[in-house]
Amino acid sequence: MKKILMVLEAEFPSDERVEKEIESLKEAGFEVNIAVYTFIDRPLIEKYNNYKIYRKRISMLLYKSSAASLVIPCYFRFWYRFLNKVLKKEKYDFIHIHDLPLSKPAYKLALKYNLKLICDQHEFYSNWIVRTRHYNTISGKIIRRLSNWEQYENKYLNKADLVITVAESLRDLYIKKINIIPDKIVTLPNTPSIAIFNPANVDENIISTYRNRFVLFYAGGLDYLRGIDFILEGLSVLKSEIRNILFLVAGKENRSFSMEDLISRHGVEENVSFIGWVPLKELPSYVAASNICFFVPKADNLEINNTIATKIYQYAAMGKPVIVSEARLMKEFVEKNQIGYSVPFGNVQELCSVVRTIYGNPGISESIRQKGFNVVKLNSWELSSLPFIKKYKNLN
């Protein structure tokens, strides 16, 4: 049985895509373990769902230095030493890196231990990082000028034995912009597992909690790139018209982002419920309890225009109307399948108009419900993971 060491820059478990990949690879006959960092006092080696989690404590200072890792490589050294220790103890065949930054230390370890290197790109990283809040502070702009992530991306993705991306349009961009050999890159959309995201898999206690509210819902990362401020601005208008309206937010705040500050700024304290990170098994119940689901990021870059966020599939799987921004691929997906609406980022008047339309016409939601179910039959993890598994099996 061939063995995979996955590497994730995060606390774990808390990443749906990673857990789905692990389960699919295990079902295909691979042994998979995962190495992660932790900020808190958690077991350094833990058995979880029949695989091992290796953890290494990291300080907040070292974690924050990751943005400057192309300038000051102490973050890379932390990971190299940690992973080297794991690889010394146990033989592996593959090292599988989630997202771009750790490609360099992973490549060095792949050479040292004769491993296949898999680079799993959750983001079009070089395009994403330059838009982050911490890269647009005064000090961040200096680090950004000194950090050539495009060059790094080009160099190390071309050294990988397999690159994984989340959308076919991004695969095309990697081939054209980075010159990755087409046979070395596979698309793995972050589609939902229909074993989890189906209308029968709900907790009636969660449903009943929100039964008397008109619920707008968002699930996912919380930062300044996700359009949360835009939704709250619309909510501040709608709260006087739809008395029982509630914006239900499930997710984890990133770095300097504060939901509390935004809620206070827009004066919607009585109309927002921020429930934090929700375990995957509970997420379908919160979607089911909602009336409209959102993802309205600013559509101003290559990555956001060439991906479909997993939350869009999840919302559709539960038969809920979806409102997206004008981000190209998500707009096309939602409109083509008639499962919701697209509104231009920042156009509060149009956002409110769409919410009013859905609120005042229950037949719209019922029509979307069945269309969403049909869409996910063709866009489930059970189907979309098959090419990924085939590529893994063909790595010699």
Long-range contacts (C-beta under 8 A, 24 or more apart in sequence): 1-29, 1-30, 1-31, 2-29, 2-30, 2-31, 2-93, 2-94, 3-30, 3-31, 3-32, 3-33, 3-90, 3-91, 3-92, 3-93, 3-94, 4-30, 4-31, 4-32, 4-33, 4-92, 4-93, 4-94, 4-95, 4-96, 4-118, 5-33, 5-34, 5-35, 5-83, 5-86, 5-87, 5-92, 5-94, 5-95, 5-96, 5-115, 6-32, 6-33, 6-34, 6-35, 6-96, 6-97, 6-98, 7-34, 7-35, 7-36, 7-79, 7-83, 7-95, 7-96, 7-97, 7-98, 7-102, 7-106, 8-34, 8-35, 8-36, 8-98, 9-36, 9-37, 9-66, 9-98, 9-99, 9-101, 9-102, 10-36, 10-37, 11-36, 11-37, 11-38, 11-39, 11-40, 11-42, 12-36, 12-53, 12-55, 13-48, 13-53, 14-252, 14-277, 15-98, 16-190, 16-280, 16-310, 17-122, 17-190, 17-310, 18-98, 19-49, 19-280, 20-193, 20-381, 20-385, 21-120, 21-188, 21-385, 21-388, 22-49, 22-51, 23-49, 24-381, 24-385, 24-388, 24-389, 25-389, 25-392, 26-50, 26-51, 28-389, 28-392, 28-393, 30-392, 33-90, 35-82, 35-83, 35-86, 37-63, 39-63, 54-82, 54-86, 56-82, 66-101, 67-129, 67-132, 67-134, 67-135, 67-140, 67-143, 67-147, 68-143, 68-147, 69-101, 70-146, 70-147, 70-148, 70-149, 70-152, 71-143, 71-146, 71-147, 75-101, 76-102, 76-104, 76-105, 79-105, 80-105, 80-108, 80-109, 83-109, 84-109, 84-112, 87-112, 87-113, 87-115, 94-118, 94-392, 94-395, 96-120, 98-122, 99-123, 99-125, 100-125, 100-126, 100-149, 100-152, 100-153, 100-156, 100-157, 101-125, 103-152, 103-156, 103-157, 103-159, 103-160, 104-152, 104-156, 107-156, 107-159, 107-160, 116-161, 116-162, 116-395, 117-159, 117-160, 117-161, 117-162, 118-160, 118-161, 118-162, 118-163, 118-164, 118-392, 118-395, 119-156, 119-157, 119-160, 119-162, 119-163, 119-164, 120-163, 120-164, 120-188, 121-157, 121-163, 121-164, 121-165, 121-166, 121-170, 121-174, 122-166, 123-303, 124-170, 124-173, 124-302, 124-303, 124-306, 124-307, 125-149, 125-153, 126-150, 126-152, 126-153, 127-301, 127-302, 127-303, 128-301, 128-303, 131-225, 131-300, 131-301, 132-223, 132-225, 133-223, 133-224, 133-255, 133-256, 133-257, 134-255, 134-256, 153-178, 154-178, 154-179, 160-184, 161-395, 162-186, 162-391, 162-392, 162-395, 164-188, 164-388, 166-190, 166-307, 166-308, 167-306, 167-307, 167-308, 167-329, 169-306, 169-307, 169-329, 170-303, 170-306, 170-307, 173-302, 173-306, 186-387, 186-388, 186-391, 187-387, 188-384, 188-385, 188-387, 188-388, 189-308, 189-313, 189-379, 189-384, 190-308, 190-309, 190-310, 190-313, 191-310, 191-313, 191-376, 191-379, 191-380, 191-381, 191-383, 191-384, 192-310, 192-313, 192-314, 192-317, 192-376, 192-380, 192-381, 193-380, 193-381, 193-382, 194-317, 194-376, 194-377, 194-380, 194-381, 194-382, 195-382, 196-280, 196-281, 196-284, 197-283, 197-284, 197-287, 197-313, 197-314, 197-317, 197-318, 197-376, 198-284, 198-317, 198-318, 199-288, 199-318, 199-319, 199-373, 201-284, 201-285, 202-284, 202-285, 202-288, 203-282, 203-285, 206-282, 206-285, 206-286, 206-288, 206-289, 207-285, 207-288, 207-289, 209-289, 210-246, 210-248, 210-289, 210-290, 211-289, 212-244, 213-244, 213-245, 213-246, 214-242, 214-244, 214-245, 214-246, 214-291, 214-359, 215-246, 215-247, 215-248, 215-289, 215-290, 215-291, 215-292, 216-245, 216-246, 216-247, 216-248, 216-290, 216-291, 216-292, 216-293, 216-294, 216-355, 217-247, 217-248, 217-249, 217-250, 217-286, 217-287, 217-289, 217-290, 217-291, 217-292, 217-293, 217-294, 217-315, 217-320, 218-247, 218-248, 218-249, 218-250, 218-251, 218-293, 218-294, 218-295, 218-311, 219-249, 219-250, 219-251, 219-278, 219-283, 219-286, 219-287, 219-293, 219-311, 219-314, 220-250, 220-251, 220-295, 220-309, 220-311, 221-251, 221-252, 221-254, 222-249, 222-251, 222-252, 222-253, 222-254, 222-257, 222-259, 223-253, 223-254, 223-255, 223-257, 224-257, 225-297, 225-298, 225-304, 226-295, 226-297, 227-294, 227-295, 227-296, 227-297, 227-298, 227-325, 227-345, 228-259, 228-262, 229-262, 230-296, 230-325, 230-345, 230-346, 230-348, 230-351, 231-294, 231-296, 231-351, 232-262, 232-263, 232-265, 232-266, 232-268, 232-272, 233-266, 233-348, 234-348, 234-351, 234-352, 234-355, 235-266, 235-268, 235-271, 235-272, 236-266, 236-267, 236-268, 237-348, 237-352, 238-352, 238-355, 238-356, 239-268, 239-270, 239-271, 241-356, 242-355, 242-356, 242-359, 245-271, 246-271, 246-272, 246-273, 247-271, 247-272, 247-273, 248-272, 248-273, 248-275, 248-286, 248-289, 248-290, 249-273, 249-274, 249-275, 250-275, 250-276, 250-277, 250-278, 250-283, 250-286, 251-276, 251-277, 251-278, 252-276, 252-277, 283-314, 284-314, 284-317, 284-318, 287-314, 287-315, 287-318, 287-320, 288-318, 288-320, 290-320, 291-320, 291-321, 291-358, 291-359, 291-365, 292-320, 292-321, 292-322, 292-323, 292-355, 292-358, 293-320, 293-321, 293-322, 293-323, 294-322, 294-323, 294-324, 295-322, 295-323, 295-324, 295-325, 295-330, 296-323, 296-324, 296-325, 296-343, 296-345, 296-351, 297-325, 297-327, 297-345, 298-325, 298-345, 298-346, 299-325, 299-326, 299-327, 299-328, 299-345, 305-329, 308-333, 313-376, 313-379, 315-339, 315-340, 315-372, 316-372, 316-373, 316-375, 316-376, 316-379, 317-372, 317-373, 317-376, 318-372, 319-368, 319-369, 319-370, 319-372, 319-373, 320-365, 320-368, 320-369, 320-372, 321-358, 321-364, 321-365, 321-368, 322-368, 323-351, 323-354, 323-355, 337-371, 337-372, 337-375, 338-367, 338-368, 338-371, 339-368, 339-371, 339-372, 339-375, 340-368
